[in-house]
């Protein structure tokens, strides 16, 4: 029977790494980064137990200013290790603290027909919780971004989206007089586009002078649609 370590290596190489790259990350093995000129925005896979019978692992996320990392540190690694806290991070967390459970989460791979379920769950956790928070932290650290509505203030509009079978708005931000909506949408989803057009009309009708247009992006931060302006 194939060992847990072999299955883990296969899961990282053939499933997790390609999924992370579609989200905008670069890297390989256990360390990945979002491209940014000023910050190291990192994701790391941390191993716990690792033998032939079981592999336990979790995911860490971190943000470190590149200038702080490079200053007066000859011989230091090119970039930080997201699995090791150095004190230079502006933000660092395990992904479990971003999930609804609110605590450490360790995935487990064991030999058997359902070994890949853990990897699939990891991809979903990064896509829906880890990446949005890392992007939010990165944008806030880079300046020019303001939080607009919190989750509790999106309850009504998200209820309307769900009635139309459209994924909810995960977060909103104000940048350069544009209200940005982030969610699990795709450019080919015409229903989502039209329903979100209606939501955008509602946001614009409020008359908030801080923005004159509404933009929709997926959870990886890729632009989908613009309304108004």
C-alpha positions as a LaTeX table, in Angstrom:
\begin{tabular}{lrrr}
\hline
Residue & $x$ (\AA) & $y$ (\AA) & $z$ (\AA) \\
\hline
Unk1 & 0.00 & 0.00 & 0.00 \\
Unk2 & 1.19 & 3.52 & $-0.79$ \\
Unk3 & 2.52 & 5.26 & 2.32 \\
Unk4 & 1.06 & 8.40 & 3.87 \\
Unk5 & 4.26 & 10.30 & 3.12 \\
Unk6 & 4.07 & 9.39 & $-0.56$ \\
Unk7 & 0.40 & 10.40 & $-0.73$ \\
Unk8 & 1.16 & 13.69 & 1.03 \\
Unk9 & 3.91 & 14.51 & $-1.48$ \\
Unk10 & 1.54 & 13.66 & $-4.33$ \\
Unk11 & $-1.21$ & 15.80 & $-2.83$ \\
Unk12 & 1.07 & 18.81 & $-2.47$ \\
Unk13 & 2.57 & 18.44 & $-5.94$ \\
Unk14 & $-0.46$ & 17.48 & $-8.00$ \\
Unk15 & $-3.34$ & 19.13 & $-6.15$ \\
Unk16 & $-2.46$ & 21.87 & $-3.65$ \\
Unk17 & 0.36 & 23.57 & $-5.57$ \\
Unk18 & $-1.60$ & 23.85 & $-8.87$ \\
Unk19 & $-4.66$ & 25.15 & $-6.98$ \\
Unk20 & $-2.57$ & 27.79 & $-5.22$ \\
Unk21 & $-1.10$ & 28.93 & $-8.52$ \\
Unk22 & $-4.59$ & 29.47 & $-9.94$ \\
Unk23 & $-5.20$ & 31.74 & $-6.93$ \\
Unk24 & $-2.16$ & 33.86 & $-7.80$ \\
Unk25 & 0.53 & 32.27 & $-5.62$ \\
Unk26 & 3.99 & 31.38 & $-6.83$ \\
Unk27 & 6.31 & 28.83 & $-5.26$ \\
Unk28 & 6.62 & 25.10 & $-4.75$ \\
Unk29 & 6.93 & 22.37 & $-2.12$ \\
Unk30 & 5.85 & 23.94 & 1.20 \\
Unk31 & 6.25 & 27.70 & 0.66 \\
Unk32 & 4.22 & 30.00 & $-1.61$ \\
Unk33 & 3.97 & 33.77 & $-2.05$ \\
Unk34 & 1.70 & 36.37 & $-3.59$ \\
Unk35 & 3.70 & 38.72 & $-5.85$ \\
Unk36 & 4.14 & 42.16 & $-4.26$ \\
Unk37 & 6.90 & 44.77 & $-4.50$ \\
Unk38 & 6.89 & 45.83 & $-0.84$ \\
Unk39 & 5.82 & 42.78 & 1.17 \\
Unk40 & 6.40 & 39.08 & 1.53 \\
Unk41 & 2.83 & 37.72 & 1.54 \\
Unk42 & 3.42 & 34.07 & 2.31 \\
Unk43 & 1.66 & 30.77 & 2.76 \\
Unk44 & 3.43 & 27.79 & 4.27 \\
Unk45 & 2.54 & 24.15 & 4.81 \\
Unk46 & 3.73 & 23.06 & 8.27 \\
Unk47 & 4.25 & 19.39 & 9.00 \\
Unk48 & 3.38 & 17.80 & 12.32 \\
Unk49 & 3.40 & 14.03 & 12.38 \\
Unk50 & 4.98 & 12.55 & 9.26 \\
Unk51 & 5.55 & 8.83 & 8.87 \\
Unk52 & 4.37 & 6.03 & 6.62 \\
Unk53 & 1.05 & 5.64 & 8.45 \\
Unk54 & $-0.08$ & 9.24 & 8.91 \\
Unk55 & 0.90 & 12.77 & 7.92 \\
Unk56 & $-0.59$ & 15.71 & 9.83 \\
Unk57 & $-0.15$ & 19.23 & 8.51 \\
Unk58 & $-1.55$ & 22.73 & 8.77 \\
Unk59 & $-1.21$ & 26.00 & 6.87 \\
Unk60 & 0.39 & 29.24 & 8.07 \\
Unk61 & $-0.01$ & 32.71 & 6.59 \\
Unk62 & 2.27 & 35.67 & 7.13 \\
Unk63 & 3.01 & 39.21 & 5.98 \\
Unk64 & 6.46 & 40.81 & 6.32 \\
Unk65 & 7.73 & 44.07 & 4.86 \\
Unk66 & 10.62 & 43.31 & 2.51 \\
Unk67 & 12.67 & 46.28 & 3.71 \\
Unk68 & 12.42 & 45.06 & 7.31 \\
Unk69 & 13.48 & 41.56 & 6.29 \\
Unk70 & 16.49 & 42.75 & 4.28 \\
Unk71 & 17.76 & 45.46 & 6.66 \\
Unk72 & 21.18 & 44.81 & 8.19 \\
Unk73 & 20.83 & 41.05 & 7.93 \\
Unk74 & 23.65 & 39.74 & 5.72 \\
Unk75 & 23.35 & 36.10 & 4.90 \\
Unk76 & 19.65 & 35.90 & 5.68 \\
Unk77 & 17.43 & 33.75 & 3.45 \\
Unk78 & 15.93 & 35.51 & 0.45 \\
Unk79 & 12.49 & 35.45 & 2.03 \\
Unk80 & 10.98 & 34.57 & 5.43 \\
Unk81 & 9.78 & 31.10 & 6.31 \\
Unk82 & 6.01 & 31.38 & 6.92 \\
Unk83 & 6.24 & 28.44 & 9.30 \\
Unk84 & 8.74 & 30.19 & 11.61 \\
Unk85 & 7.86 & 33.35 & 13.54 \\
Unk86 & 10.78 & 35.82 & 13.64 \\
Unk87 & 9.16 & 38.90 & 15.17 \\
Unk88 & 9.55 & 40.89 & 11.96 \\
Unk89 & 6.09 & 39.94 & 10.69 \\
Unk90 & 3.38 & 42.56 & 10.58 \\
Unk91 & 0.89 & 39.68 & 10.69 \\
Unk92 & 1.09 & 35.91 & 11.13 \\
Unk93 & $-1.54$ & 33.26 & 11.80 \\
Unk94 & $-2.46$ & 29.64 & 11.40 \\
Unk95 & $-5.34$ & 29.21 & 8.99 \\
Unk96 & $-7.53$ & 27.53 & 11.61 \\
Unk97 & $-7.95$ & 30.85 & 13.38 \\
Unk98 & $-9.59$ & 32.24 & 10.22 \\
Unk99 & $-12.00$ & 29.32 & 9.88 \\
Unk100 & $-15.39$ & 29.13 & 11.61 \\
Unk101 & $-13.90$ & 26.76 & 14.21 \\
Unk102 & $-11.63$ & 29.59 & 15.38 \\
Unk103 & $-8.75$ & 27.36 & 16.51 \\
Unk104 & $-5.89$ & 25.24 & 15.21 \\
Unk105 & $-6.79$ & 22.88 & 12.38 \\
Unk106 & $-4.52$ & 19.99 & 11.39 \\
Unk107 & $-5.38$ & 17.95 & 8.33 \\
Unk108 & $-4.52$ & 14.26 & 8.29 \\
Unk109 & $-3.55$ & 12.01 & 5.39 \\
Unk110 & $-3.61$ & 8.24 & 5.84 \\
Unk111 & $-3.42$ & 5.47 & 3.22 \\
Unk112 & $-6.78$ & 4.63 & 1.75 \\
Unk113 & $-9.24$ & 5.58 & $-1.00$ \\
Unk114 & $-10.25$ & 8.89 & 0.62 \\
Unk115 & $-6.79$ & 10.26 & 1.32 \\
Unk116 & $-7.24$ & 13.24 & $-1.04$ \\
Unk117 & $-10.23$ & 14.63 & 0.91 \\
Unk118 & $-7.84$ & 16.40 & 3.31 \\
Unk119 & $-6.05$ & 18.14 & 0.45 \\
Unk120 & $-9.33$ & 19.21 & $-1.14$ \\
Unk121 & $-10.47$ & 20.62 & 2.19 \\
Unk122 & $-7.18$ & 22.52 & 2.50 \\
Unk123 & $-7.65$ & 24.08 & $-0.94$ \\
Unk124 & $-11.16$ & 25.21 & 0.01 \\
Unk125 & $-9.94$ & 26.68 & 3.32 \\
Unk126 & $-7.25$ & 28.70 & 1.56 \\
Unk127 & $-9.55$ & 29.86 & $-1.23$ \\
Unk128 & $-12.46$ & 30.93 & 0.98 \\
Unk129 & $-10.72$ & 32.07 & 4.18 \\
Unk130 & $-6.94$ & 32.22 & 3.98 \\
Unk131 & $-6.46$ & 34.04 & 0.69 \\
Unk132 & $-9.15$ & 36.72 & 1.27 \\
Unk133 & $-7.63$ & 37.60 & 4.65 \\
Unk134 & $-4.07$ & 37.64 & 3.29 \\
Unk135 & $-5.19$ & 39.93 & 0.44 \\
Unk136 & $-7.00$ & 42.19 & 2.89 \\
Unk137 & $-3.94$ & 42.45 & 5.11 \\
Unk138 & $-1.71$ & 43.10 & 2.11 \\
Unk139 & $-3.94$ & 45.84 & 0.74 \\
Unk140 & $-4.25$ & 47.49 & 4.16 \\
Unk141 & $-0.47$ & 47.37 & 4.64 \\
Unk142 & 0.02 & 48.95 & 1.21 \\
Unk143 & $-2.37$ & 51.81 & 2.01 \\
Unk144 & $-5.30$ & 53.19 & 0.07 \\
Unk145 & $-7.84$ & 50.62 & 1.28 \\
Unk146 & $-10.73$ & 51.16 & 3.70 \\
Unk147 & $-13.09$ & 48.54 & 5.05 \\
Unk148 & $-16.67$ & 49.46 & 4.17 \\
Unk149 & $-19.24$ & 47.01 & 5.52 \\
Unk150 & $-18.68$ & 44.24 & 8.03 \\
Unk151 & $-20.26$ & 40.78 & 7.78 \\
Unk152 & $-23.16$ & 41.75 & 10.04 \\
Unk153 & $-24.01$ & 44.66 & 7.73 \\
Unk154 & $-24.08$ & 42.40 & 4.66 \\
Unk155 & $-26.70$ & 40.01 & 6.05 \\
Unk156 & $-29.65$ & 41.43 & 4.10 \\
Unk157 & $-27.93$ & 41.77 & 0.73 \\
Unk158 & $-26.37$ & 38.31 & 1.09 \\
Unk159 & $-29.76$ & 36.84 & 1.92 \\
Unk160 & $-31.05$ & 38.27 & $-1.37$ \\
Unk161 & $-28.07$ & 36.82 & $-3.24$ \\
Unk162 & $-28.68$ & 33.38 & $-1.78$ \\
Unk163 & $-32.33$ & 33.51 & $-2.84$ \\
Unk164 & $-31.05$ & 34.02 & $-6.39$ \\
Unk165 & $-28.62$ & 31.10 & $-5.92$ \\
Unk166 & $-25.61$ & 33.45 & $-6.09$ \\
Unk167 & $-22.61$ & 33.17 & $-3.76$ \\
Unk168 & $-22.59$ & 35.83 & $-1.02$ \\
Unk169 & $-20.34$ & 38.86 & $-0.73$ \\
Unk170 & $-17.42$ & 37.85 & 1.49 \\
Unk171 & $-16.04$ & 41.33 & 2.09 \\
Unk172 & $-16.16$ & 44.89 & 0.75 \\
Unk173 & $-13.45$ & 47.53 & 0.46 \\
Unk174 & $-13.15$ & 51.14 & $-0.68$ \\
Unk175 & $-10.20$ & 51.95 & $-2.93$ \\
Unk176 & $-9.79$ & 54.96 & $-5.23$ \\
Unk177 & $-13.50$ & 55.84 & $-5.06$ \\
Unk178 & $-14.50$ & 52.29 & $-6.05$ \\
Unk179 & $-16.48$ & 49.99 & $-3.77$ \\
Unk180 & $-15.07$ & 46.52 & $-4.31$ \\
Unk181 & $-17.11$ & 43.40 & $-3.62$ \\
Unk182 & $-15.32$ & 40.07 & $-3.19$ \\
Unk183 & $-16.97$ & 36.68 & $-3.56$ \\
Unk184 & $-16.84$ & 33.18 & $-5.01$ \\
Unk185 & $-17.94$ & 34.21 & $-8.50$ \\
Unk186 & $-16.59$ & 33.45 & $-11.96$ \\
Unk187 & $-16.60$ & 35.57 & $-15.13$ \\
Unk188 & $-18.76$ & 33.00 & $-16.94$ \\
Unk189 & $-21.58$ & 33.22 & $-14.37$ \\
Unk190 & $-24.13$ & 35.46 & $-16.09$ \\
Unk191 & $-26.69$ & 35.08 & $-13.33$ \\
Unk192 & $-24.20$ & 36.29 & $-10.72$ \\
Unk193 & $-23.30$ & 39.24 & $-12.92$ \\
Unk194 & $-26.90$ & 40.40 & $-13.30$ \\
Unk195 & $-27.79$ & 39.87 & $-9.65$ \\
Unk196 & $-24.65$ & 41.72 & $-8.55$ \\
Unk197 & $-25.53$ & 44.51 & $-10.97$ \\
Unk198 & $-28.73$ & 44.95 & $-8.98$ \\
Unk199 & $-26.80$ & 44.87 & $-5.70$ \\
Unk200 & $-24.40$ & 47.48 & $-7.09$ \\
Unk201 & $-27.34$ & 49.71 & $-8.03$ \\
Unk202 & $-28.49$ & 49.47 & $-4.43$ \\
Unk203 & $-25.07$ & 50.45 & $-3.08$ \\
Unk204 & $-24.81$ & 53.38 & $-5.50$ \\
Unk205 & $-28.31$ & 54.61 & $-4.65$ \\
Unk206 & $-27.20$ & 55.30 & $-1.08$ \\
Unk207 & $-25.36$ & 58.36 & $-2.38$ \\
Unk208 & $-22.13$ & 57.73 & $-0.47$ \\
Unk209 & $-19.74$ & 60.35 & $-1.87$ \\
Unk210 & $-16.71$ & 58.17 & $-1.10$ \\
Unk211 & $-17.36$ & 55.99 & $-4.16$ \\
Unk212 & $-18.95$ & 56.38 & $-7.58$ \\
Unk213 & $-18.55$ & 52.87 & $-8.96$ \\
Unk214 & $-18.81$ & 49.26 & $-7.81$ \\
Unk215 & $-16.37$ & 46.57 & $-8.86$ \\
Unk216 & $-16.73$ & 42.82 & $-8.35$ \\
Unk217 & $-13.73$ & 40.54 & $-7.81$ \\
Unk218 & $-13.27$ & 36.87 & $-7.08$ \\
Unk219 & $-11.67$ & 35.65 & $-3.85$ \\
Unk220 & $-8.23$ & 35.71 & $-5.52$ \\
Unk221 & $-8.66$ & 39.45 & $-6.16$ \\
Unk222 & $-9.13$ & 39.13 & $-9.93$ \\
Unk223 & $-11.41$ & 41.73 & $-11.52$ \\
Unk224 & $-14.72$ & 40.44 & $-12.85$ \\
Unk225 & $-17.21$ & 43.27 & $-13.49$ \\
Unk226 & $-17.65$ & 47.02 & $-12.96$ \\
Unk227 & $-20.92$ & 48.91 & $-12.51$ \\
Unk228 & $-21.55$ & 52.65 & $-12.45$ \\
Unk229 & $-18.90$ & 55.33 & $-12.71$ \\
\hline
\end{tabular}
